[in-house]
Amino acid sequence: ANSSCQLQQVNILNNPHTATTSRARYKYKLKMTDSTFKVPYVPPNPSSWGPLDTSVTENDPDAPKSKFHLLPYAPFGRSDRIGRAADFTQSAFRSQQQHQHRDRRRFGEDQGKNLEFQYKVDNEEESSFQLVDTTPRTTSGGKRFVTPGARRRGAHQQRLRQLNARRGNETGGQPGGRYNQPQRTRRRTNFGRGGGNRGGWQNRVDRQASVSVRPDWKRVDEFDLAKFAKNIPAAEQVAPTSEEDLLWCGFLDQYNDQYDRVATRTAVPLKRVENRDFYPVTTTDDPVIEKLAIDGAGNVFATDAILAHLMTSPRSVYPWDIVVQKLPGLLFFDKRDSSQFDYLTVNETANNPPSKSDDDPDGINTPERLSLEATMINQNFTQQILKSSKTRTNFDLPNPFYDPDDNDGMEPASVAYRYRKFDLGDGIQLVARTELHGLVKKKTTGGSEDTQYMTAYALNEFDSAKGPGHAPSTASINWRDKIDSQRGAVLATELKNNSFKLAKWTAQSVLAGASQMKIGFVSRAAPKNAYEHTILATQFYRPKDFATQITLSVGGMWGIMRMLIKLFQTQPEGKYVLMRDPNKPILRIYAVPPGTFEEDDDDDEEEEEEKEGGN
């Protein structure tokens, strides 16, 4: 079969008629191919070699047109999300402006030339537009009976329509406004802006810096507090290799166990301690630290309040500043005498922190007044929960800040100053003055009593009725209703509203080596009375266990201090200022002239001398 097929193909090729026909067809196809070839358009370029610019080619009438040249085009991004097809609310208008601004930055000013896609409003039609009352009118032939409730609803709707009309006129006739939106849209819009009394742009407060930056200050460095602890290596986030007690000063009274049984039904009024003095002395004004520095006990010096403030600074919200002085081989962390550093904050980390309000004519719930009130409560609480001086324990040296010749009938508060030395490695010897507030006797497993050191602090409730300036009702709990049955819920709320303050207290207790930390819950006797308070409950916590409960890493605290100390050790000698930005979580370091802040202190001393001389 194969041989017969091959023989047939040979016969066809040898046939002259068939061969002639095939050559003719080939010539015809070649001729058709040559006739359809057309020279493409080549724009003339008399000035140089190569193609011309695209804009010149498009303006040439002889140039071929693209099949899309009559179609309008608007730039777009593949990441753009398609929103509503038609939304005439005020939020949509703002969103449209934001999109236009973003497209203008991305694609340039040419994106505004696509007028085919722009919505055009007829000015005559817009000027003649007005709201029409569509309520059904009663006929003149008879009067229909209308219930009082329906009459009130109709009047209410009429007032809403008038209000909408006025709002439209105030916005220049633009469709928008919160009350022009459907209820469902309003809920969605308010939720997106932080609705539900959760704050937002309307509740934003622009705070002022704790100290003004002067022109002769030089910025050295800055850090993002949100990433402050995360950028520290894990090898630096460890506790000190050794702790040593250098000196004890002052005295301590014993804790009164009766305050463990305080409840809302057996609440105890908070007494004013008017014959006790408290001494928040800074580092360089401490004569004991001065002597230790001369003796070479360490190379870094600070107080527990300053160290705890820096260790927990990522949780802070309000502005603050700390002065750092570097001398040959020594480093001192100080505070300004005229600063608000020693005053406690109230609801600093809440969603709606306290602020000035028109509903508070007396101004008792402003941040400044609340800070003064909380500081007074804390001082009175630490002294009231102690027993009399019969159980007092005196230490090696008396209170270094108490002057018996100039006491005016006052005596120092029950505070023991424990000077401790921490070895942080790499040659860093940190000496800190820590404070303890009392002695507490705890029974051990063997039945004997163990005397432990304690610190004491007080949380305060300033408005149990959730009045102006307080946190929203969703984040606030009335202590008198929940403190006995749901103390954990009360503490969780305080951890949210006062996270920085509680973390700072915990860090101070850890630095002082306290075995117990006493926290009291103090509330106003009346919401409008900022001078009388009541102790509702007290609770003991172990500082290290409490630090774990509030997610405060002890190793991370020391890591922050190591990083700051090593940073200042690389800087030249002089004076520096650590400042937190008033509105952003940013920590800045400035190099300042040596005499900075000393003039202010001299002026304050002169004013005090003039007052004393006048008296």
Number of C-alpha atoms within 10 A of each C-alpha: 5 6 7 8 9 10 10 10 10 10 11 12 12 10 10 10 10 12 12 10 10 11 10 10 11 10 11 10 10 10 11 10 10 9 8 7 8 7 5 7 9 11 14 12 10 7 7 8 8 9 11 15 8 8 8 10 16 14 9 11 8 11 13 11 11 8 7 8 9 8 7 10 14 13 13 11 9 5 6 8 7 6 8 8 5 7 11 14 21 17 17 16 15 12 12 12 12 12 13 14 13 12 18 15 11 13 14 12 11 11 17 15 11 12 12 11 11 9 7 8 8 8 9 8 8 11 9 7 10 11 10 7 10 6 9 6 7 9 8 6 6 7 8 8 6 8 8 9 9 10 11 11 11 13 12 12 13 14 12 14 17 14 14 18 15 12 19 18 13 11 11 8 15 15 15 19 17 16 14 20 18 10 11 8 14 18 14 11 18 15 14 10 14 14 14 13 15 17 17 16 8 8 14 11 12 8 11 12 16 17 14 7 14 9 7 10 15 14 14 12 12 14 14 15 18 14 12 17 21 12 13 15 11 12 8 18 20 16 16 16 9 11 16 11 13 14 16 19 19 23 23 24 24 24 23 16 13 10 19 14 12 18 16 16 9 11 16 16 15 21 15 17 16 9 12 15 16 13 12 12 14 17 21 17 11 15 12 17 21 13 11 17 18 10 9 11 16 22 18 20 24 23 27 25 23 21 25 23 24 20 24 24 23 20 19 21 18 19 21 21 22 19 19 22 17 18 13 9 11 15 23 20 22 22 23 16 16 10 13 17 19 15 15 19 23 29 25 21 20 23 18 21 22 20 16 15 13 8 10 15 9 10 15 18 26 18 19 18 14 22 19 16 21 21 20 17 28 19 19 19 24 23 22 16 22 23 17 13 12 8 13 16 15 15 16 10 13 15 20 13 17 17 12 11 7 8 12 9 9 14 15 19 23 23 22 26 23 22 22 20 22 20 17 20 13 8 9 15 19 23 27 27 27 24 24 23 25 29 24 19 16 13 10 9 7 6 8 9 12 10 12 14 21 27 27 23 21 23 24 24 23 26 22 19 14 16 16 17 21 23 22 19 13 9 16 21 22 15 21 16 11 14 20 16 10 12 14 12 15 18 16 14 16 23 19 18 22 22 20 23 24 22 25 24 23 28 27 26 26 22 23 24 20 23 19 23 25 21 21 25 20 26 27 21 18 15 18 17 12 18 13 16 22 20 26 26 24 21 16 16 15 16 24 20 12 16 19 11 11 15 10 19 20 18 15 22 23 21 26 23 19 19 17 12 16 12 11 16 13 8 12 11 17 15 19 25 24 19 21 28 19 18 15 13 21 18 21 18 22 20 20 21 13 12 9 15 14 12 10 14 14 11 11 14 12 12 12 12 12 11 10 9 8 7 6
